[in-house]
Amino acid sequence: MKKNTPPAVDKLAYEEALSELESVVEALENSQPTLEESLALYERRQALALHCAALLDQAEQRVRRLSEVEPDLDAAQEDEV
């Protein structure tokens, strides 16, 4: 029987990657995997963490670009308050 291979990390949405990251960390903390399983989980954890960080960086850059494009909108909203 073939083991289910997890999806490629770079194909996961942020929420999917974060959920899997939490599951992997829990598996490392609460189970007793073999050395090989531990190494595979650790490698997957690293890949997921890097992917989540990259997606957050991309989101932050998008917000900054939007803020630069429409700075007058922010000022107008502050004036209304």
C-alpha positions as CSV (number, residue, x, y, z in Angstrom):
1,M,0.0,0.0,0.0
2,K,1.3,3.4,-0.9
3,K,1.5,6.2,1.7
4,N,-0.3,9.4,0.9
5,T,2.3,12.0,-0.1
6,P,1.6,15.5,1.3
7,P,0.9,18.2,-1.3
8,A,3.8,20.3,-2.4
9,V,4.4,23.1,0.1
10,D,4.6,25.8,-2.6
11,K,1.1,24.9,-3.7
12,L,-0.5,25.4,-0.3
13,A,-2.4,28.5,0.7
14,Y,-1.3,30.3,3.8
15,E,-4.1,28.8,5.9
16,E,-3.4,25.3,4.7
17,A,0.3,25.6,5.3
18,L,-0.2,27.0,8.8
19,S,-2.7,24.3,9.7
20,E,-0.3,21.6,8.5
21,L,2.6,23.3,10.3
22,E,0.6,23.1,13.5
23,S,-0.1,19.4,12.9
24,V,3.5,18.6,12.3
25,V,4.7,20.4,15.4
26,E,2.1,18.6,17.4
27,A,3.2,15.3,16.0
28,L,6.8,16.0,16.8
29,E,5.9,17.0,20.4
30,N,3.3,14.4,21.3
31,S,4.2,11.3,19.4
32,Q,7.2,9.1,19.4
33,P,8.2,8.9,15.7
34,T,11.2,7.0,14.6
35,L,14.4,8.9,13.8
36,E,13.6,8.8,10.1
37,E,10.1,10.0,10.7
38,S,11.3,12.8,13.0
39,L,13.8,14.0,10.3
40,A,11.0,13.9,7.7
41,L,8.7,15.8,9.9
42,Y,11.4,18.3,10.8
43,E,12.2,18.9,7.1
44,R,8.5,19.4,6.4
45,R,8.2,21.8,9.3
46,Q,11.1,23.9,8.0
47,A,9.6,24.0,4.5
48,L,6.1,24.9,5.8
49,A,7.5,27.6,8.1
50,L,9.6,29.2,5.2
51,H,6.5,29.1,2.9
52,C,4.3,30.8,5.5
53,A,6.9,33.5,6.1
54,A,7.2,34.1,2.4
55,L,3.5,34.4,2.0
56,L,3.3,36.8,4.9
57,D,6.1,38.9,3.3
58,Q,4.2,38.9,0.0
59,A,1.0,40.1,1.7
60,E,2.9,42.8,3.6
61,Q,4.5,44.0,0.3
62,R,1.1,44.2,-1.3
63,V,-0.3,46.2,1.5
64,R,2.6,48.6,1.3
65,R,2.2,49.0,-2.4
66,L,-1.5,49.7,-2.0
67,S,-0.7,52.2,0.8
68,E,1.8,54.0,-1.5
69,V,-0.6,54.1,-4.4
70,E,-3.5,55.6,-2.5
71,P,-2.1,57.6,0.4
72,D,-4.7,60.3,-0.1
73,L,-7.4,57.7,0.7
74,D,-5.9,57.1,4.2
75,A,-5.7,60.8,4.9
76,A,-9.3,61.3,3.7
77,Q,-10.5,58.6,6.1
78,E,-8.7,60.1,9.0
79,D,-10.3,63.5,8.3
80,E,-13.8,61.9,8.4
81,V,-13.2,60.6,11.9
